[in-house]
Amino acid sequence: MSDTLMDFDEAVRRYDPVLGLEVHVELGTATKMFDAAPNVFGAQPNTMVTPTSVGLPGALPVVNARGVEYAIRIGLALGCQIAESCRFARKNYFYPDLAKDFQTSQSDEPIAYDGALEIELEDGSFFTIPIERAHMEEDAGKNTHIGGADGRIEGASYSLVDYNRAGVPLVEIVTRPIEGAGARAPQVAATYVRTLRDIFRALGVSEARMERGNVRADVNVSLRESSDAPLGTRTETKNVNTFRGIEQVIRYEIQRQAAILAAGGEVLQETRHGQADGTTRAGRVKSDADDYRYFPEPDLVPVAPSREWVEQIREGLPEMPAAKRRRLKAEWDLSDTEMRDVVNAGALELIEATAAAGTTGQAARKWWMGELSRTAKEQEVALEDMAVTPAQIAELQGLVDSGRLTDKLARQVLEGVLAGEGDPEAVAAARGLEVVSDDSALLAAVDEALAANPDVADKIRGGKVQAAGAIVGAVMKATRGQADAKRVRELVMERVQG
């Protein structure tokens, strides 16, 4: 049975949406949070585990110091206070992908708290997201449902559990209620998570690949009659891992909840699951914190980062993405729209790395936002997954700048690089694509073309210099496009006028 929905514009006119986001990021440590099992993606199921990973009796946890450092980095980047002492807790609930029947997390004593993050929306305006806390915890394993549609549990005949992910370090970032977004609520939420993703990558704490589940969000939505009314009953849509999905879930929940309230009904506090079509469906009644029976983890001592260590981490923080975008926009002389396109295409780091490898930002942008973006779209792959490196693009542009390749020839060389034929210089040599720069060879081609078109020479002598284009075209055809058209034109004029 489908839900009744109110028109979105009508819903945000009648009700004030309030959001809450819980964003989980998997940390890119070498090992898991509480044991020495490797933290890797894509391994054979249940091969990256130790007795601690699967909660065997007698197996004791040990805190991953690098995981704590990464959590502090995140907290500092979000303007949070870093706790002088904090501790882990047991969050008790049963799921088959959490073999010990509790999650080691943090409850009332998070590593970081009281922060804020300013985000920039598409129209250039800014919005501040209040951060309540960022705390450390471990991930659960992964269930695979066999026999159901799209891998879902409905209709499945049995399920398999892979514990490779169990124990992977997580930081969960929890906002305070996000108020005042109004009709922009979907965009605000998606932009916030995108900004976090960029920060995680800049900090070097995670690959932050959403398609792998490195970053995912639990999206809370509630409605109230006005901005000064008490908060409404919220729903929580779990594990949304695309920006578009976040926007769709919020739009849908606003429309669904508005229809319920307008009809005199009550919104049920529950977890919901996002669907591929942008809708949500009911899960279970939402548990409150008391239902998890948090209590201090008896096998782990408190974490007490020294102030000296925290300041050392703070001093080592890199330039944050927003500041970097402003700097690069000026350095590359881009308009607001051009920079926004670069960011939305996921090309900023690629262009920056290409420029650092030895070319200009404008030249690098030309390749990544032009030929490579078009090819990536055709092949349906992410730009960053293209089979070419920033260093190779810089080398390719260098061949153009030196006159050894024309833009047309460079595109052919790029095809070879993408096909795995080697670096640009090697591809150009193997395919015989370099510009013909030998004047004697070019003069021979010019003479041949003039002999075949005597009337063109007469026109040029008569003052119609544009007629030289026919000879240039003939020479370019004879040299398979490997001649420098500017030099060919010079030689044509010398021959005719000399």
Summary of the structure (lengths in Angstrom):
residues: 498
radius of gyration: 29.7
end to end distance: 85.9
largest distance: 98.3
contacts: 1575
relative contact order: 0.10
helix: 43%
strand: 19%
